[in-house]
Amino acid sequence: LSLHFQPQVNTDSGVLLGAEALIRWHDGEKQVPPDHFIPVAEESGLIIPIGDWVIEQAIAQIAEWRQQFGDIPPIAINLSARQFWRPALSNQILERLKAHHLPNHVLEVEVTESVLLDAEGGSIEELRQLRQAGIPIALDDFGTGYSSLSYLQRLPIATLKIDRSFINNLVLDDGSPGSEPLVRAIIAMAKSLSLRIVAEGVETVPQRRHLTTLGCDVIQGYLISRPLPAVEFAAKFLVDRNTQTSANKAAA
């Protein structure tokens, strides 16, 4: 297993605002896609030790980068609904940050609506504890689940991530509106709730320009960069932040 990192940048300026840590499984020279092994790990319960590994590795990497480059934007990790079945997940995360002498805000936690639907499992209270400790919470794949919109008022969410399926259909060749009305509505709703917006799966310049017009705050996707191993990510996005910003402006 290894972690790769995909940057999140300001939609307009290209300034690096964060990154998402994504797990990769290397089977010899072959890479097993996450959508092949994550569901199996979820069903078998192996997602819990895998999740523990991700928490430790991501926090250790943040500590290493802060030693090398000083202050860096937050790095996000994904938490599975199953991880919340075990008591004191929030304490585990906070203890690992403390062990590496890190402030809590350097880490962001991403969850899907399945975590929110499992309210009886204590997940909401765990998320509240993380947020109270200064760790921002992002709701991933927004728009594809079934949870009530009332969750957005009840929960300590700071960021909404628009699912890539909406971004794929944002700009259609035949001139039809595609998913633009939905994306526009999601952005307007999020802004009315003072939530940050991240669009996932941005792959083209027209998509980026459209999202800028719609008022989306942050983009993530192959237009900026594929997920990179830690060394490559640091070389491209952390060694010289000014160079990175200039490159992203050129892409716009």
Residue, then its C-alpha position, 0 to 999 in steps of 0.5 A: l500500500s502507498l498514499h498518493f496525493q492529489p492537489q486542490v487549487n483555487t479555481d481562479s488563481g491556481v493557488l494550492l489550497g490543500a490535497e487529498a490523500l488517496i490509497r493505492w495498492h501495488d500488486g507487483e508491477k500492477q496497480v489494483p484500482p481502489d474501487h476493486f479492493i476498497p469494497v472488499a475491505e469494507e465487507s471483510g472489516l479490513i478497512i479498519p486496519i487499513g484506515d489506521w494505516v492511512i491515518e498514521q501515514a498521512i499524519a507522518q507525511i504531513a509532519e515530514w513536509r512541514q519540517q521540509f517546507g514549513d506551513i503547508p495547506p491541509i491534507a485530507i483523508n477519507l474515513s469509512a463508515r465502518q471506522f466509526w463503528r469502533p469507539a473513540l475514532s476522534n481520540q485516535i486521530l487527535e492522539r496521532l496528531k499530538a504524537h507528531h507535534l502537529p496542530n489539528h488544522v493541518l488535517e482534513v477529514e472527508v466522509t460520505e453520506s453513508v457515514l451521516l446516515d449511520a447516526e446511531g453509530g455515534s458518527i455524528e458525535e465523533l465528527r463534532q468532536l473532530r470539528q471542535a478540535g479544529i479539524p475541518i470536515a468535508l462531505d464527499d460525493f455530494g449529490t449522489g446519496y440519499s441523506s436529508l438536506s437537514y444534515l447540512q445544518r445539523l452537522p459540523i461540515a465545512t466543505l461540500k465536494i461536488d461529485r465528479s459525475f456532475i462535473n463530467n456532464l457540466v459542459l456538453d458538446d450539443g450545447s444543452p445545459g447538462s448538469e449545470p443547473l444542479v451544480r449551480a443550485i449546489i453552489a448557491m445552497a452551499k454559499s448560503l450555508s457558508l460552506r466551501i465548495v470543491a469540484e472533483g474530477v475537473e479534466t478540461v479547461p472549459q470545465r474550469r472556466h465554467l466553474t469559475t463563472l458559477g462561483c466554485d471555490v476550489i477544483q481537484g482533478y486531472l486538469i491540475s494533476r493526477p494523484l502523485p506519490a509523495v516525492e513527486f507531489a512535493a517536487k511539483f507543488l511544495v518545493d516552489r509554491n510560486t512556480q506551481t501557482s504560475a503553472n496553474k494560471a497558465a492552465a486556465 
